[in-house]
């Protein structure tokens, strides 16, 4: 299920439509009714949803949840610095399916260093 609202704070912050499990019918961020599929999108606009290709293509997967958005952004920066395409949606850290194992290994390694 996806939040189709282009004015949803999640979409505004990340450029990615929120994705939720099938048992949720309303966006927990903006309250919009969720849809099963997003409509096909036109050419990307500046600041819009990023295009992913190659190993980055596929569904985005949550690899971690944080108590606040700042911690999620910090973890996102760590992954991005190591070449992993990562996004923050509310307080969740998202990566593409093809990069989940590498992202989780880096996150575990960074937790061991704190």
N, C-alpha and C positions, 0 to 999 in steps of 0.2 A: 504494500500500500504506500502511496506517495502523496505528499502534500503538493497540490497543484498551484497554490497561491504564490504568485510572483512577488507579493508584498510581505510574505512571511519573514519574520526576522532571521530565521535560519537561512533562507534563500538569499536574503539581502546580505547577510554576513559572509556566506561561503560560496554563493553562486550555484549551490547544489540543492535540489529539491529534497526535503526530508523523506527518508524511507523508513517504514515501520512494519512490524509483523502484521499478519492478516487479522489478528484479533483486535486491532485498534482501528477505529473508524473515523476518529477525529484527531486532527493535528494537535499534539499537546502544547505546541508553541503558540499557534495563532488561532486555533479553534476551527479551521476550515475542514470541510468534509474531505476525507482521503479518497483517492481513486486507485484502481488496480494498475493502471498503466498511464504513463504520461503521454500526451499527444506527441507525435513526431515533431521535432523542433526544426525551425528554419536555421539558416546560417547563424553561427554564434555571434552575439553582440559583444561589444566591449564590456568587460566586467561581468559577462554572463557565465554560464556553466562551462567549465574547461573541457576541452576535447582530450580524450585519453586514447592512446594507441598502443599496439604491441603488448608488452607485459603489463601495461597499466590498464588495458581494456578489461571489461567485465564489470560485475557488480561491486559496489562498495560495501565493505564489511567493517563493522565496529570491532576494533581491537582493544579498546579500553574506554572506561567511563571515569570521569573525574568529579570531584566535589565542586569545582568552579571552572569557569571557562579559561581562566589564565593558566591553570595547570595543563589543560588540554592543549592550549596554544603552544606552551613550552614544549610539550612532548611532540607536537606537530612539527615544530621548528627543528627538533633533534632528528626526526625521521627525514625531513626535507633536506637537511644538511648532508645526510648519508645517501641521498639519491632516491629516496622512496617518496612517491607522490602521496601526500596525506592531506586530509581536510578535517576541520572541526565543525561538527554540527551540534549546536547547543553545548553540551558538556561531553560529547562522545568524540573519540578519535577514529576516523575512518580511513581505510586504505583499500586499494583495489584487491580483488581476490588473489591475483597472482603475486602480491607482495605481502600477504598476511604473515607468513612464517618469518620472513626477514624482519618485518616490523616488530613482531612479538619478541624476537631474539634481541633486537636492539633495545626495546623497552625493558626487558628483563635485565639486560646488561647494565643499563643506566640506573635501574633501581638498586642493583648490587653495589654501585659506586657511590650511593648516597648515604 
